[in-house]
Amino acid sequence: MVLAGGAIEADWQSRTGARSRAEVVVGDAPMYQRVLRALHGVETITTTLIVGDLPEGAGYTLIPPSASLLENVRLGLERSATESVLFATVDLPFLTAESVQFFLNESLHSGASLTYAVVPADLCRERFPQLKRTTVRLREGELTGGNLFWARRAIALQHLPRLEALYHARKQPLRLAMHIGWGLLFRFLLAQAISPRLLSIGQIEKRVARIVHAPVKAILTPYPEVGTDIDSLKHWLAIQMR
């Protein structure tokens, strides 16, 4: 499932002639085609759906998008014919079949119902030094979020309202604390300011699992392309100088 909704700002449109991130050309092709290329290189992926305002094409089924990310996730889950669903955002132009296969294999063998990719920040800096990433400091190291996630369809649909609540609270500390608890939020802030050893991936997984009532797993991946999204004109201009 490729999440390809979302228009881009006017100055990015004028520079590229694209209406959305999906249509922005990076290298030899629009980003949505580069992501499709990676997904089609994974033998175990049997069907590809794109949620977005794009032309019909061979090798994928198009689903008209909604206005919100999580509503697009819901649309994709409802249309999926398989219980195992892999999601990728469309703004991953450097994604490879190898990186997708690694994440998918780790997810399927994790014992979790929901998984999310995380990448060591140093790997992203080494491979893409011109791109700044948002990172967090945890016991396992400095990490950045990836743009791949995986779900067991029935469980994800059942618990999507809880995931939506977490998503909408992500930029509101007080509201977020009501969901994840003041204790975890306080430990997170201390980990960023004082010592990353105060909080681990495992502690976050356990708390989120209690919130969504399903086992979750952060998949630590050694592929920086999974965490390198081109989501702004600034990012796009930076990679033109590679």
C-alpha positions, 0 to 999 in steps of 0.5 A, spaced: 500 500 500 502 506 497 500 512 501 500 518 495 495 523 498 497 530 499 498 536 495 505 540 495 506 548 496 505 553 490 513 554 490 514 547 489 509 546 484 512 551 480 519 548 480 517 541 478 510 542 475 507 537 479 501 537 483 503 532 489 509 529 492 507 523 488 509 526 481 515 530 483 521 527 479 527 525 483 532 522 478 529 518 472 522 518 475 516 521 479 517 519 486 511 514 486 514 510 480 520 509 484 517 507 490 513 502 485 519 499 482 522 497 489 515 494 491 515 490 485 522 487 486 519 484 492 517 477 490 512 476 496 508 482 495 502 480 491 498 486 490 500 493 490 494 499 491 496 506 491 491 511 495 492 517 491 490 522 485 494 519 480 493 516 473 491 509 472 497 504 470 499 497 470 502 494 476 497 497 481 490 499 483 488 506 484 484 508 490 481 515 491 484 519 497 481 522 503 483 528 506 487 525 512 493 520 512 489 515 517 483 515 513 487 513 507 490 508 511 483 505 513 481 506 505 487 501 504 486 496 509 478 496 507 480 494 500 486 489 502 485 482 499 490 480 504 491 479 512 498 482 511 499 489 509 505 493 508 505 501 507 510 505 504 509 513 504 510 515 496 516 520 498 521 515 499 525 515 492 531 512 494 527 506 497 530 499 494 527 492 494 532 489 499 530 494 504 523 493 503 524 485 504 528 486 510 523 490 513 517 485 511 521 479 513 523 482 520 515 484 521 512 477 519 517 474 524 516 479 530 510 476 533 507 483 533 500 485 529 503 492 528 510 494 526 514 501 524 521 502 521 526 506 525 533 507 522 540 509 526 541 517 525 548 516 523 546 511 517 542 517 514 547 522 515 553 518 512 548 516 506 545 523 505 549 528 509 545 534 506 538 532 508 537 534 516 532 529 519 528 529 526 531 524 531 530 522 538 535 519 543 534 512 546 538 507 550 539 504 543 542 510 540 540 516 536 534 514 531 529 517 526 523 514 524 522 510 517 516 511 512 514 503 512 509 500 517 506 493 517 499 491 520 495 485 520 489 487 517 483 485 522 487 487 528 489 494 525 482 496 523 479 494 530 484 498 533 485 504 528 481 509 532 486 508 538 491 509 533 488 515 530 487 518 537 495 518 538 496 521 531 492 527 532 495 528 539 502 527 537 504 535 537 500 537 543 504 534 549 498 535 554 493 531 550 499 526 548 500 525 555 493 523 557 494 517 552 501 515 553 501 517 560 505 522 564 511 517 566 513 515 559 512 522 557 517 525 562 522 519 561 522 521 554 523 528 555 529 527 560 532 522 555 532 527 550 535 533 555 539 528 560 541 521 558 538 517 553 539 511 557 533 513 561 528 510 555 528 504 551 525 502 545 522 496 549 519 501 554 515 505 548 513 498 545 510 496 551 506 502 553 503 503 546 501 495 546 497 497 552 494 503 548 492 499 542 491 493 545 495 489 540 503 487 540 507 492 537 514 492 534 519 497 532 523 494 527 531 497 527 533 497 520 540 498 517 537 501 510 537 509 511 533 510 504 527 507 509 528 514 513 529 518 507 523 522 505 523 528 500 517 532 503 519 539 502 522 543 497 528 544 501 529 537 501 528 536 494 533 542 492 538 539 497 538 532 493 539 536 486 546 537 488 548 530 490 
